[in-house]
C-alpha cells in the first residue's frame, strides 16, 4: 500500500508539473515578462534560443515569427502598468533576436549550445551509471519536463562560466594595459629629463669653454684658505 501510494503521489506530481508547464506555455504578457526577468535571467538570457523559446536549429523565418509574437506581448506600450519591467523584457528579446542577424555571434552561440548538449549527455550518462549501482532503473531526468529543465540549467551555467571567464580575461587585459601605460609614462619622463639635461649642458658649453681657456692661460688661482703659513726664522736668544 505504501509503494502504491508513493507511485500515485509521483504520478500526481508529474501531472501537476505538466499542467504548470502547459499553463506557463500560454503566451500572456505577465507570464512572459516574469519569465524573462526571473531569478538567474542574466545567464538564462544569454541563450537566444531559450529567450525566444525556439528549438535549436530553428529557421530564420521561425525566429522572426516568434520574435514578433513575443515582442508584441511584452512591449512597454502594451504593459503601461508594468512599463519598466516590460522594457527590460523587450530589450532581452531584442538582444536575442539580433544574434540571429550576426553570423559570427550566432556561430559562437551555437558552439556553446552544442557543447552544453554534449555536457548534458555526459552528466546524464554518469547519473544513470550511479543509479544502476543503486539498483534503480530510472533517473529524474527521464521525465521530459525535468530533462528540459536540466538541459536549460546546464547550458545556462555554461554560458555563465564562459561569460565570467571572458570578463576575467578582459579585466586582466585592462590591468596589463594600465601597467604598460605606467611603464611608458616612466620611460617618457626619463627621456624628458635626459633631454632637459642635454639642453642645459649645451646651453652652458660656452661658459665652460671660457673657464677652461682662462685656466689654461694662467689665470688667477684661488688661494687655498686651508694652507698653513710658515713662521719666519728667528735665532734663539740665550739667557745670560
C-alpha positions in Angstrom: 0.0 0.0 0.0 2.9 2.3 0.8 4.6 1.7 -2.5 1.3 2.2 -4.4 0.7 5.4 -2.5 4.2 6.6 -3.4 3.6 5.9 -7.1 0.3 7.7 -7.0 1.9 10.7 -5.4 4.6 10.7 -8.0 2.1 10.4 -10.9 0.1 13.2 -9.4 3.2 15.3 -9.1 4.2 14.7 -12.7 0.7 15.5 -13.9 0.7 18.7 -11.9 4.1 19.6 -13.3 2.8 19.1 -16.8 -0.2 21.3 -16.0 2.1 24.0 -14.8 4.2 23.8 -17.9 1.1 23.9 -20.0 -0.2 27.0 -18.1 3.2 28.7 -18.5 3.3 28.0 -22.2 0.3 30.2 -22.7 1.5 33.4 -24.2 0.4 36.1 -21.8 2.2 39.4 -21.2 2.6 38.9 -17.5 4.0 35.4 -17.8 6.5 36.3 -20.5 7.8 39.4 -18.5 8.2 37.2 -15.4 9.9 34.5 -17.4 12.4 37.0 -19.0 13.1 38.6 -15.6 13.1 35.5 -13.4 16.0 34.8 -11.0 19.1 33.9 -13.0 17.7 35.6 -16.1 21.1 37.3 -16.6 22.6 33.9 -17.6 19.5 32.2 -19.0 19.0 35.1 -21.4 22.5 34.6 -22.8 21.0 31.7 -24.8 18.9 33.3 -27.5 17.1 30.0 -28.2 15.9 29.9 -24.6 14.9 33.6 -24.7 12.8 33.2 -27.8 11.5 29.7 -26.8 12.5 28.1 -30.1 14.2 24.8 -30.7 17.9 24.7 -31.5 18.4 25.0 -35.3 15.2 26.9 -35.9 15.0 28.6 -39.3 15.3 32.4 -39.6 11.6 32.5 -40.6 10.6 30.7 -37.4 12.9 33.0 -35.4 11.4 36.2 -36.8 7.8 34.9 -36.3 8.4 34.0 -32.7 10.2 37.3 -32.0 7.2 39.3 -33.4 4.8 37.3 -31.2 6.7 37.7 -28.0 7.8 41.3 -28.5 4.2 42.2 -29.1 3.2 40.7 -25.7 6.0 42.4 -23.7 6.1 45.7 -25.5 6.0 48.6 -22.9 3.1 50.2 -24.8 1.0 47.1 -24.1 2.0 47.0 -20.4 1.6 50.5 -19.2 1.0 49.3 -15.6 4.4 47.5 -15.7 6.3 49.6 -18.1 9.8 49.4 -16.6 9.8 45.6 -16.4 8.2 45.3 -19.8 11.0 47.4 -21.3 13.7 45.2 -19.8 11.9 42.1 -21.1 11.6 43.7 -24.5 15.3 44.5 -24.5 16.1 40.9 -23.7 14.0 39.7 -26.6 15.6 42.3 -29.0 19.1 41.3 -27.9 18.4 37.7 -28.5 16.8 38.4 -31.9 19.9 40.4 -33.1 22.1 37.3 -32.6 20.4 35.6 -35.5 21.4 38.6 -37.7 25.0 38.3 -36.8 26.7 35.2 -38.4 29.8 35.4 -36.3 27.9 35.8 -33.0 25.4 33.1 -34.0 28.2 30.7 -34.7 29.7 31.4 -31.3 26.3 30.8 -29.6 25.7 27.6 -31.5 29.1 26.2 -30.4 28.2 26.9 -26.8 24.8 25.3 -27.1 26.2 22.2 -28.7 28.9 22.0 -26.0 26.1 22.3 -23.4 24.1 19.5 -25.1 27.2 17.2 -25.0 27.7 18.1 -21.4 24.1 17.2 -20.6 24.6 13.8 -22.2 27.8 13.1 -20.2 26.1 14.2 -17.0 23.1 12.0 -17.6 25.2 9.1 -18.5 27.0 9.4 -15.2 23.7 9.7 -13.3 22.4 6.6 -15.0 25.6 4.8 -14.1 25.2 5.8 -10.4 21.5 4.9 -10.4 22.3 1.5 -11.8 24.7 0.9 -8.9 21.9 1.7 -6.5 19.5 -0.7 -8.3 17.4 2.0 -9.9 16.1 1.7 -13.5 15.3 5.4 -13.9 16.6 8.9 -13.1 14.6 12.1 -12.6 15.7 13.4 -15.9 13.9 10.6 -17.8 10.8 12.7 -17.4 10.7 15.1 -20.4 9.9 18.2 -18.3 12.7 17.6 -15.9 15.1 16.8 -18.7 14.2 20.1 -20.4 14.8 22.0 -17.1 18.1 20.2 -16.5 19.2 21.0 -20.1 18.3 24.7 -19.8 20.1 25.0 -16.5 23.2 23.2 -17.7 23.5 25.3 -20.8 22.8 28.5 -18.9 25.6 27.6 -16.5 28.0 27.0 -19.4 27.1 30.5 -20.8 27.7 31.9 -17.3 31.0 30.3 -16.8 32.3 31.4 -20.2 31.0 34.9 -19.6 32.8 35.1 -16.2 36.0 33.8 -17.9 35.6 36.4 -20.7 35.2 39.2 -18.1 38.2 37.9 -16.1 40.4 38.0 -19.2 39.1 41.4 -20.1 40.0 42.7 -16.6 43.5 41.2 -16.9 44.0 42.8 -20.2 42.8 46.1 -18.8 45.2 45.8 -15.9 48.1 44.8 -18.2 47.3 47.8 -20.5 47.3 50.1 -17.5 50.6 48.7 -16.4 52.1 49.2 -19.8 50.8 52.8 -19.8 52.5 53.4 -16.5 55.8 52.0 -17.8 55.6 54.1 -20.9 54.9 57.2 -18.7 58.0 56.4 -16.6 60.1 56.0 -19.8 58.8 59.2 -21.3 59.6 61.1 -18.0 63.1 59.6 -18.1 63.7 60.7 -21.7 62.3 64.1 -20.9 64.7 64.6 -18.0 67.6 63.3 -20.2 66.7 65.7 -22.9 66.4 68.6 -20.5 69.9 67.7 -19.1 71.4 67.7 -22.6 69.8 71.0 -23.4 71.2 72.6 -20.2 74.6 71.1 -20.9 74.7 72.5 -24.4 73.5 75.9 -23.1 76.4 76.2 -20.6 79.0 74.9 -23.1 80.3 78.4 -23.9 80.8 79.3 -20.2 82.7 76.1 -19.5 85.0 76.6 -22.5 85.8 80.2 -21.4 86.6 79.0 -17.9 88.9 76.3 -19.2 90.7 78.7 -21.5 91.2 81.1 -18.6 92.7 78.3 -16.5 95.0 77.2 -19.3 96.3 80.7 -19.9 97.4 81.0 -16.2 94.5 82.8 -14.8 94.5 83.8 -11.2 94.3 80.8 -9.0 92.3 80.7 -5.9 94.1 80.8 -2.7 94.0 77.8 -0.5 92.4 79.1 2.6 93.4 75.9 4.4 97.2 76.2 3.6 99.4 76.6 6.7 101.6 79.8 6.9 105.3 79.1 7.8 106.6 81.4 10.5 109.8 83.4 9.7 113.0 82.0 11.3 114.2 83.8 14.4 117.5 83.0 16.2 117.3 81.6 19.7 118.3 84.1 22.4 120.4 82.7 25.2 119.9 83.8 28.7 123.0 85.4 30.4 
